[in-house]
Amino acid sequence: MKTKALFCEDLAAILKRELANGNSLTEPPTVTDWPNRGSVFAHLAKDLTTPKNALPEIIEASICNDPHYGWYQELFCRRHQHLLVAGIPRPGQPMWTSNH
């Protein structure tokens, strides 16, 4: 069973900015215990507008272009293990990239 939840302060600030920029949620912040126990997960409909250089150091930005997962960008809080994803897969683009 999924339980609605709040993101950690770092991802909450990014989510707030994304929603103010016109993005929308396809899945609200929810405790999913994925990728780790206690993790909160949310999915934005469109690609992120927040540039990587504006992300806090604790946030890891990656690309997950695997259609199995169903999104394109990932922001992972290393401290709280929360995950904000955005967009949809892009056929023909690289499958995985990470920017630690």
Backbone bond lengths (Angstrom), bond angles and torsions (degrees), N, CA, C in turn:
res aa  C-N    CA-C-N  psi(-1)  N-CA   C-N-CA  omega(-1)  CA-C   N-CA-C  phi
1 M - - - 1.451 - - 1.524 109.46 -
2 K 1.325 116.47 131.80 1.456 121.32 179.46 1.521 109.64 -91.22
3 T 1.325 115.49 139.78 1.452 122.00 -179.49 1.517 109.13 -119.88
4 K 1.341 116.99 127.23 1.463 119.69 176.68 1.515 108.86 -61.24
5 A 1.340 115.61 145.78 1.460 120.40 -174.25 1.519 109.70 -150.34
6 L 1.306 114.96 177.32 1.458 122.12 175.64 1.515 109.00 -106.88
7 F 1.328 115.49 143.30 1.453 120.74 174.00 1.521 110.36 -73.46
8 C 1.326 115.62 159.81 1.459 121.09 170.63 1.530 108.01 -60.89
9 E 1.320 117.05 163.55 1.468 120.89 -175.20 1.527 112.70 -59.60
10 D 1.327 118.18 -34.26 1.468 119.96 -178.40 1.526 111.74 -68.09
11 L 1.327 117.25 -48.65 1.461 119.45 178.90 1.526 112.20 -74.90
12 A 1.324 118.16 -29.47 1.469 120.86 177.47 1.523 110.50 -61.45
13 A 1.326 117.15 -40.37 1.470 120.87 179.55 1.530 110.52 -65.83
14 I 1.327 116.95 -40.50 1.466 120.77 178.77 1.528 109.68 -67.11
15 L 1.334 117.04 -44.47 1.459 120.66 178.95 1.527 110.84 -59.88
16 K 1.308 117.33 -44.07 1.472 121.46 178.82 1.525 110.93 -58.92
17 R 1.334 116.47 -44.35 1.471 121.58 180.00 1.531 110.26 -65.10
18 E 1.341 116.76 -42.11 1.464 120.32 179.61 1.537 111.40 -62.97
19 L 1.319 117.06 -43.62 1.463 120.42 178.75 1.529 110.98 -65.06
20 A 1.327 117.10 -37.90 1.472 121.08 177.42 1.529 111.12 -66.19
21 N 1.344 116.83 -27.61 1.466 121.53 179.19 1.527 112.13 -86.01
22 G 1.332 118.04 6.36 1.452 121.43 174.52 1.518 115.61 100.26
23 N 1.335 117.60 -0.30 1.454 118.54 176.29 1.529 108.36 -73.85
24 S 1.325 117.87 165.04 1.463 121.41 178.79 1.523 108.80 -138.65
25 L 1.312 114.98 159.69 1.458 120.99 -179.98 1.522 111.10 -90.11
26 T 1.320 116.82 132.19 1.454 120.55 169.32 1.519 109.11 -93.49
27 E 1.338 116.22 -23.22 1.465 122.45 174.39 1.523 107.25 -144.06
28 P 1.336 118.09 118.80 1.469 120.78 -178.20 1.528 111.13 -71.34
29 P 1.342 117.28 164.54 1.466 119.78 177.43 1.524 111.33 -53.85
30 T 1.320 114.60 123.04 1.455 122.53 -174.16 1.524 109.31 -140.69
31 V 1.322 117.13 139.72 1.463 120.37 173.38 1.528 106.64 -72.37
32 T 1.323 115.71 117.73 1.462 120.51 -178.14 1.524 112.62 -118.39
33 D 1.338 116.29 -10.17 1.460 120.59 -174.19 1.521 111.10 57.16
34 W 1.335 116.55 25.86 1.458 122.50 174.71 1.518 108.08 -140.23
35 P 1.275 121.26 132.68 1.454 126.12 11.20 1.539 114.71 -79.40
36 N 1.318 118.69 -10.02 1.464 121.68 179.21 1.527 109.41 -135.28
37 R 1.316 116.38 162.15 1.461 120.90 178.15 1.537 109.41 -57.14
38 G 1.321 116.42 129.90 1.460 121.84 -179.46 1.520 114.39 85.97
39 S 1.336 117.97 -3.11 1.467 120.54 -178.99 1.523 111.56 -64.26
40 V 1.323 114.41 143.34 1.464 122.35 173.06 1.523 106.62 -105.98
41 F 1.329 116.63 137.37 1.459 123.59 -174.28 1.523 108.85 -129.85
42 A 1.344 116.56 140.94 1.466 121.85 171.81 1.520 108.85 -147.50
43 H 1.335 116.09 153.36 1.463 122.03 -178.30 1.530 109.80 -126.75
44 L 1.336 115.26 122.96 1.461 122.03 174.09 1.524 109.45 -90.01
45 A 1.319 116.89 142.49 1.461 122.01 -176.33 1.528 112.54 -66.70
46 K 1.324 117.12 -42.01 1.468 121.66 -175.26 1.524 110.30 -107.03
47 D 1.328 115.24 165.53 1.461 120.65 175.75 1.524 110.74 -58.76
48 L 1.310 114.91 154.63 1.463 121.31 178.78 1.525 111.42 -64.57
49 T 1.310 116.05 143.38 1.468 121.54 173.02 1.519 110.59 -100.89
50 T 1.319 117.62 -14.91 1.463 122.37 -179.54 1.525 109.12 -74.75
51 P 1.340 118.56 121.28 1.465 120.01 179.71 1.532 111.54 -70.68
52 K 1.338 115.72 150.53 1.465 120.46 -179.17 1.520 112.04 -56.07
53 N 1.336 117.62 -36.67 1.473 119.85 -177.37 1.529 112.49 -71.72
54 A 1.333 117.50 -6.94 1.467 120.94 176.85 1.529 111.77 -98.50
55 L 1.329 117.31 0.51 1.464 120.82 -178.40 1.520 110.76 -83.48
56 P 1.325 117.83 143.09 1.468 120.57 173.92 1.532 109.88 -62.49
57 E 1.315 116.72 153.57 1.470 120.94 -179.12 1.516 113.32 -58.38
58 I 1.306 117.54 -28.90 1.461 122.02 -176.50 1.530 111.99 -73.02
59 I 1.329 117.64 -13.29 1.458 122.58 -178.00 1.524 110.29 -95.86
60 E 1.319 115.81 125.49 1.460 122.81 177.22 1.523 108.45 -98.53
61 A 1.332 116.75 124.60 1.464 121.77 179.10 1.523 109.45 -100.87
62 S 1.335 116.58 134.27 1.459 121.81 -179.42 1.520 109.91 -143.31
63 I 1.321 114.22 166.16 1.457 122.15 170.61 1.520 106.99 -111.23
64 C 1.315 115.88 132.58 1.467 122.52 174.82 1.522 106.49 -128.28
65 N 1.306 115.56 88.59 1.458 120.82 -174.83 1.528 111.07 -95.90
66 D 1.308 116.75 37.57 1.456 122.55 -179.43 1.528 108.51 -96.61
67 P 1.326 118.40 117.06 1.466 119.82 -178.05 1.528 113.51 -58.40
68 H 1.318 117.65 -22.82 1.464 121.45 176.88 1.532 110.81 -58.20
69 Y 1.336 116.83 -38.59 1.465 120.90 -178.39 1.527 112.19 -83.35
70 G 1.324 117.78 -38.45 1.463 120.33 173.87 1.514 116.42 92.64
71 W 1.336 118.01 17.17 1.464 121.01 175.00 1.509 109.47 -141.93
72 Y 1.340 115.67 175.06 1.466 120.50 -176.62 1.526 112.74 -114.79
73 Q 1.310 118.41 -44.03 1.467 121.72 -176.25 1.526 110.55 -113.30
74 E 1.335 114.93 147.90 1.456 121.43 177.38 1.517 110.40 -130.35
75 L 1.316 116.21 137.89 1.464 122.78 169.07 1.521 106.16 -122.33
76 F 1.324 116.32 118.41 1.462 122.06 -175.17 1.518 109.37 -118.53
77 C 1.322 116.92 124.27 1.461 121.79 176.33 1.527 107.95 -84.07
78 R 1.321 116.05 112.78 1.463 120.57 -178.21 1.528 112.07 -66.25
79 R 1.318 118.48 -27.93 1.464 121.29 -178.92 1.527 111.89 -76.35
80 H 1.328 116.51 -48.01 1.468 120.96 -173.54 1.518 114.26 -99.79
81 Q 1.338 117.23 -10.07 1.463 122.12 179.70 1.528 112.23 65.81
82 H 1.339 117.01 30.22 1.455 121.97 176.55 1.525 108.76 -94.89
83 L 1.344 117.17 152.66 1.456 122.33 -174.35 1.525 110.67 -134.36
84 L 1.328 115.86 123.52 1.462 123.05 173.20 1.518 106.73 -111.92
85 V 1.328 116.52 123.94 1.461 120.53 179.36 1.523 108.68 -117.18
86 A 1.350 114.99 160.77 1.458 119.16 -175.29 1.523 111.27 -149.99
87 G 1.323 114.43 152.96 1.457 120.84 174.13 1.520 113.24 75.85
88 I 1.327 113.90 -170.88 1.462 121.60 178.97 1.520 108.46 -127.71
89 P 1.336 118.02 158.79 1.466 120.23 -179.80 1.535 111.97 -56.89
90 R 1.333 114.58 150.55 1.463 122.39 -179.67 1.523 109.01 -120.33
91 P 1.319 117.37 98.40 1.462 119.95 179.29 1.535 110.78 -54.67
92 G 1.338 115.19 137.94 1.460 120.70 178.54 1.515 114.52 90.04
93 Q 1.330 118.09 -12.80 1.461 121.95 177.62 1.525 109.12 -88.91
94 P 1.346 118.22 163.19 1.469 119.49 177.70 1.535 111.20 -54.77
95 M 1.329 114.98 145.27 1.468 120.65 -176.92 1.518 112.40 -73.44
96 W 1.334 118.23 -48.65 1.459 122.03 -175.49 1.521 109.39 -137.06
97 T 1.312 116.88 135.03 1.463 122.10 167.78 1.521 106.90 -144.64
98 S 1.302 115.42 152.13 1.453 119.15 -179.92 1.511 109.49 -138.03
99 N 1.315 116.03 144.18 1.452 122.76 178.71 1.522 107.60 -129.50
100 H 1.316 115.80 88.23 1.477 120.84 -175.85 1.488 109.25 -72.40
